[in-house]
């Protein structure tokens, strides 16, 4: 069973600011998770570590990694703490992995059908 170390929850205003500053429909279960925790670290024996970025930093981190330039179909929400990004496909809400270096749709690997499924697979 995965161990999820949650951070302090963001404020309602921080969630609202995030939702007002993205240009796609984010899955409901994603928002529900982040209403309870502003990022988290997930550790399990069956999968590598997952670092879920704070929702208060996600938009800026996506800008810093130039996701709109290299992988505009995706939005990064975390990583393995190394060279792999975890992303939401904007059009479907499906979860993919891709490398930070060389990121792009052709390098994206399907991971889960939903954010909840992604969390449960850890």
Secondary structure, DSSP 8 states (H G I E B T S, - for coil): --EEEE-----HHHHHHHHHT-SS---HHHHHHHHH-SSEEEE-SSS--EEE--HHHHHHHHHHTTHHHH-TTEEEEEE-SSSEEEEEETTT--EEEEESTT-SGGG-EEEESSHHHHHHT-
